[in-house]
Amino acid sequence: MKNDLAVFEEFKIRRVYDEKTETWFFSVIDIVQVLTMQPDYQTARNYWKVLKNRLKKEGSEPVTNCNRLKMVAEDGKSRLTDVANAETLLRLVQSIPSPKAEPIKLWLAKVGYERMQEMADPSRSLDRARETWQQHGYSEKWIQQRMMGQETRNKLTDYWKDHGVEKPDEFAILTNIIHQEWTGISVKDHKQAKGLKTENLRDHMSEAELIFTALAELSTRQIAETMNATGLTENKTASKTGGGIAKKAKLELEEKTGMKVVSTDNYLPSQRKLEKTK
C-alpha cells in the first residue's frame, strides 16, 4: 500500500494505492468534506456518520463497498478510515446534494484516467514522480539515483513474483533480510532512527544509502537468478547473500573515508537535515 495526497481545489484528499489491485482508495470523509464545503473535519466526519447509517438502513450498495484502511490523521497518527475506490465514490456523491458534485465527479474520473495512462505508458508515472520530488526540493542528482534504484527494485520484485513469492508479507520479509544484512538494522528500526512514521524510507535516504540499497538488491536478483531460487526459503538465502555483498562494500568504504553510510538524516520538512546537494 502506498499513501499519498491528492488536491482538489483547496482541499487535500488522502488516498492509498493498492499495488495488488492497481486501485486508488480515497478517504470518504475527505470527499464528504469537499462536497459539504465544510472546513471543519469533525463536522464532515459527523455528516458522513449520519449519512452512512441512513444509507445502511436503505441497503445502499456503495456503503457496503466501503473499506477501512489506515491513513495519517491531522495529529500525524495512522488511524483506520473509511475508504472507497473512484467507482464507489461516484455513486456515493449522488447521495449528497452539493454544487461541488459535478466537479468532484470529473476530478475522480480524471484521477482514474491518469492511472490508465500510466499503465499504458509507465514513463508518465516516472515523470509524475520526478515532478513531485522536484517540488519537495530534491536535487537532480538524488532524483536520478532514486529512479535508478527503483528500477533495480522493480526487477527484483518481478523476479520474486515469477518464482513463487506471492504474499505481500513475504515481499516485506525478503526486503527486510536484504536491508538488515547490509545496514545492520531492520527497515523498521531504520525508519525510527530517521524519525519517520508512514513515510517511504527510500524517499529519506542519502545518495549513499540509495546506492548501497540498489547494490544489495541487484546482487540479490543476480544470485537468485544464478541459483534459480524459487519460493520464500530459497529467496531468503539469496537475499542474505546479496545483502552481504553490499555490506562488505559498505564496510570497506567506511574504513577508507571514516564516515558512516547508514544515516539518521531525513528529508522531513520540519527538519530538512539532508542537504539538497547530497
KOLKELUM-577191 format. One record per residue (C-alpha): residue in one letter; chain; y, x, z. Coordinates in pm, whole numbers, plus 50000, padded with zeros to 5 digits. Layout:
N
 rest kette    c2    c1    c3
    A     A     Y     X     Z
...
***
This chain:
278
 rest kette    c2    c1    c3
    M     A 50000 50000 50000
    K     A 50348 50122 49914
    N     A 50656 49988 50097
    D     A 50978 49955 49905
    L     A 51312 49773 49898
    A     A 51447 49569 49609
    V     A 51805 49448 49587
    F     A 51920 49103 49476
    E     A 52299 49086 49479
    E     A 52393 49197 49835
    F     A 52055 49113 49985
    K     A 51782 49371 50047
    I     A 51435 49229 49988
    R     A 51137 49408 50137
    R     A 50830 49440 49920
    V     A 50489 49607 49926
    Y     A 50297 49726 49622
    D     A 49921 49684 49634
    E     A 49781 49951 49402
    K     A 49434 49797 49405
    T     A 49550 49465 49258
    E     A 49862 49613 49094
    T     A 50072 49342 49258
    W     A 50410 49335 49432
    F     A 50421 49126 49751
    F     A 50767 49019 49872
    S     A 50886 48919 50217
    V     A 50908 48539 50212
    I     A 51176 48536 50483
    D     A 51393 48775 50281
    I     A 51369 48543 49980
    V     A 51447 48243 50201
    Q     A 51749 48432 50333
    V     A 51878 48467 49976
    L     A 51814 48103 49886
    T     A 51982 47969 50200
    M     A 52262 48227 50162
    Q     A 52219 48297 50530
    P     A 52340 48639 50654
    D     A 52162 48594 50987
    Y     A 51796 48698 50964
    Q     A 51680 48491 51263
    T     A 51831 48175 51118
    A     A 51646 48236 50791
    R     A 51329 48306 50990
    N     A 51359 47973 51174
    Y     A 51428 47792 50845
    W     A 51107 47935 50697
    K     A 50908 47846 51011
    V     A 51010 47479 50988
    L     A 50960 47469 50610
    K     A 50618 47635 50634
    N     A 50496 47382 50891
    R     A 50617 47093 50676
    L     A 50454 47231 50362
    K     A 50129 47295 50550
    K     A 50115 46931 50659
    E     A 50169 46830 50296
    G     A 49881 47055 50192
    S     A 50104 47279 49985
    E     A 49900 47538 49792
    P     A 50177 47805 49777
    V     A 50184 47822 50159
    T     A 49809 47881 50176
    N     A 49854 48165 49923
    C     A 50094 48350 50155
    N     A 49951 48659 50322
    R     A 50069 48866 50618
    L     A 50136 49236 50578
    K     A 50317 49494 50789
    M     A 50677 49559 50688
    V     A 50957 49754 50852
    A     A 51182 49524 51057
    E     A 51551 49573 51141
    D     A 51458 49767 51455
    G     A 51258 50018 51248
    K     A 50920 49897 51373
    S     A 50641 49770 51147
    R     A 50565 49405 51204
    L     A 50337 49151 51038
    T     A 50544 48947 50792
    D     A 50468 48654 50562
    V     A 50449 48783 50206
    A     A 50374 48634 49865
    N     A 50346 48753 49508
    A     A 50602 48656 49244
    E     A 50395 48363 49115
    T     A 50362 48204 49461
    L     A 50729 48264 49539
    L     A 50837 48094 49215
    R     A 50658 47781 49338
    L     A 50799 47809 49690
    V     A 51152 47837 49552
    Q     A 51120 47480 49425
    S     A 51096 47360 49787
    I     A 51437 47498 49883
    P     A 51749 47331 49739
    S     A 51981 47618 49655
    P     A 52230 47725 49387
    K     A 52051 48063 49402
    A     A 51718 47912 49293
    E     A 51753 47985 48921
    P     A 51895 48339 48962
    I     A 51616 48433 49206
    K     A 51355 48294 48964
    L     A 51495 48508 48685
    W     A 51504 48810 48919
    L     A 51139 48763 49023
    A     A 51036 48726 48660
    K     A 51227 49045 48575
    V     A 51052 49238 48853
    G     A 50716 49130 48715
    Y     A 50820 49221 48362
    E     A 50930 49568 48469
    R     A 50585 49626 48619
    M     A 50421 49516 48290
    Q     A 50644 49763 48105
    E     A 50542 50043 48340
    M     A 50173 49965 48288
    A     A 50219 49981 47910
    D     A 50439 50291 47929
    P     A 50384 50497 48252
    S     A 50686 50714 48170
    R     A 50908 50420 48271
    S     A 50766 50439 48622
    L     A 50834 50814 48634
    D     A 51189 50761 48512
    R     A 51245 50499 48781
    A     A 51109 50733 49050
    R     A 51330 51018 48925
    E     A 51639 50795 48941
    T     A 51552 50688 49297
    W     A 51510 51048 49414
    Q     A 51836 51147 49245
    Q     A 52017 50862 49423
    H     A 51883 50994 49754
    G     A 52027 51338 49683
    Y     A 51714 51538 49600
    S     A 51763 51843 49380
    E     A 51625 51854 49025
    K     A 51403 52145 49128
    W     A 51250 51939 49411
    I     A 51208 51632 49187
    Q     A 51025 51834 48924
    Q     A 50786 51974 49185
    R     A 50732 51629 49335
    M     A 50643 51480 48996
    M     A 50408 51766 48908
    G     A 50239 51724 49245
    Q     A 50198 51350 49184
    E     A 50028 51418 48850
    T     A 49785 51656 49024
    R     A 49722 51391 49290
    N     A 49655 51122 49030
    K     A 49396 51337 48852
    L     A 49216 51391 49183
    T     A 49211 51022 49277
    D     A 49094 50935 48925
    Y     A 48801 51172 48977
    W     A 48720 51010 49311
    K     A 48727 50661 49158
    D     A 48484 50770 48886
    H     A 48248 50940 49132
    G     A 48160 50689 49398
    V     A 48470 50694 49618
    E     A 48590 50335 49617
    K     A 48716 50213 49954
    P     A 49083 50275 50045
    D     A 48987 50425 50381
    E     A 48761 50677 50201
    F     A 49061 50799 49998
    A     A 49252 50839 50325
    I     A 48962 51029 50485
    L     A 48938 51278 50196
    T     A 49315 51319 50177
    N     A 49330 51396 50547
    I     A 49049 51653 50521
    I     A 49238 51839 50247
    H     A 49567 51820 50436
    Q     A 49426 51924 50772
    E     A 49234 52212 50616
    W     A 49538 52377 50456
    T     A 49809 52280 50708
    G     A 49609 52291 51032
    I     A 49729 51941 51129
    S     A 49640 51587 51026
    V     A 49855 51374 50796
    K     A 49943 51153 51095
    D     A 50048 51449 51310
    H     A 50249 51599 51025
    K     A 50439 51272 50981
    Q     A 50506 51255 51355
    A     A 50628 51615 51355
    K     A 50876 51524 51081
    G     A 50988 51215 51269
    L     A 50853 50976 51005
    K     A 50720 50624 51057
    T     A 50640 50426 50743
    E     A 50795 50679 50504
    N     A 50587 50865 50245
    L     A 50511 51213 50381
    R     A 50538 51376 50038
    D     A 50892 51248 49996
    H     A 50983 51456 50302
    M     A 50803 51777 50211
    S     A 50980 52101 50132
    E     A 50924 52264 49794
    A     A 50668 52499 49951
    E     A 50477 52213 50116
    L     A 50462 52028 49783
    I     A 50334 52337 49603
    F     A 50058 52408 49857
    T     A 49958 52040 49865
    A     A 49924 52049 49487
    L     A 49722 52372 49505
    A     A 49488 52219 49763
    E     A 49435 51903 49554
    L     A 49397 52092 49226
    S     A 49138 52322 49388
    T     A 48955 52023 49535
    R     A 48928 51847 49200
    Q     A 48809 52155 49012
    I     A 48550 52234 49281
    A     A 48434 51870 49282
    E     A 48401 51879 48902
    T     A 48203 52204 48917
    M     A 47955 52065 49171
    N     A 47970 51713 49022
    A     A 48048 51579 49369
    T     A 47961 51211 49400
    G     A 48020 50980 49693
    L     A 48207 51040 50017
    T     A 47982 51306 50171
    E     A 47980 51542 49871
    N     A 48352 51497 49812
    K     A 48417 51579 50179
    T     A 48262 51920 50113
    A     A 48475 51974 49802
    S     A 48788 51861 49990
    K     A 48731 52104 50275
    T     A 48672 52393 50035
    G     A 48973 52304 49821
    G     A 49198 52279 50126
    G     A 49063 52613 50244
    I     A 49177 52786 49926
    A     A 49535 52665 49983
    K     A 49509 52770 50349
    K     A 49424 53129 50253
    A     A 49721 53143 50013
    K     A 49949 52991 50278
    L     A 49846 53244 50544
    E     A 49899 53533 50304
    L     A 50247 53411 50210
    E     A 50342 53359 50575
    E     A 50227 53711 50657
    K     A 50441 53857 50377
    T     A 50754 53652 50445
    G     A 50734 53593 50819
    M     A 50819 53226 50758
    K     A 50605 52918 50825
    V     A 50518 52697 50528
    V     A 50446 52378 50722
    S     A 50778 52235 50831
    T     A 50910 51967 51067
    D     A 51215 51915 50842
    N     A 51267 51584 50662
    Y     A 51498 51400 50422
    L     A 51581 51112 50657
    P     A 51946 51002 50605
    S     A 52018 51027 50977
    Q     A 51908 51390 50997
    R     A 51911 51532 50645
    K     A 51754 51856 50761
    L     A 51622 51977 50426
    E     A 51887 52132 50208
    K     A 51929 51988 49859
    T     A 51873 52331 49710
    K     A 51522 52361 49852
***
